[in-house]
């Protein structure tokens, strides 16, 4: 691994490790509707980021606006499409993830982020023309086999998982091409898009305003610790690493989530599922070991 790439790998690994522990702050809110959790998560993230940008990065914001205006019309349209699309993909992913975690199972969300690397790598290959060698394809094949094993007898889990997975895979691939602008500003724009999408729905689908300080405490932790920080690290990793590499690192998230589901929440698991997760873990090692050798 090239010395200059270490911090990008570290950023990706830390981001996905953080998300692996998401159930610890999301499960305590299982009595609240999924849409309410999403509303307050997104609104708080947007408020925090806008305050941060206004107070600390106004000069950089002005520079990025000038950069956008200097782009040819075609590039400006592409930039708008990538960022509006990024906000849409994130919003969909957040809602589906919260719903599946609190109303289906933690294992179903883990399966989603095991399927996601396969979808991300495939999309990156066909859309971004990212190159993969034979051993990397073997790793992807092993990962796919592990996911199929997990899907045996759990068809609906697989359906929910695919919905969660495709939304985040599209986000990763689209943001790999979203270059040239400050990552904090990009992230803030995504939050603003998400807020604009959700605001019309809030008066129609939100429940009574929560009064529990515990609810807002968990929402604050989710907004900062499990949304803003890992998403920024994720975008930072995409500055140098390919979508395929970041996608395979994503497996860290569900593996941690799987361990927590079994050891903390006592969700049932059989021998077939243990074998499937073992195969997927091996695939991650194979994929990233090969990358490291290629960078020597």
Secondary structure by P-SEA (a helix, b strand, c coil): ccccaaaaaaaaaaaaaaaaaccccccccccccaaaaaaaaaaaaaaaaaaaaacccaaaaaaaaaaaaaccaaaaaaaaaaaaaaaaaaaaaaaaaaaaaacccaaaaaaaaaaaaaaaaaaaaacccccccaaaaaaaaaaaaaaaaaacccaaaaaaaaaaaaaaaaaaaaaaacccccaaaaaaaaaaaaaaacccccccccccccccaaaaaaaaaaaccccaaaaaaaaaaaccccaaaaaaacaaaaaaaaaaacccccccccaaaaaaaaaaaaaaaaaaaaaaaaac
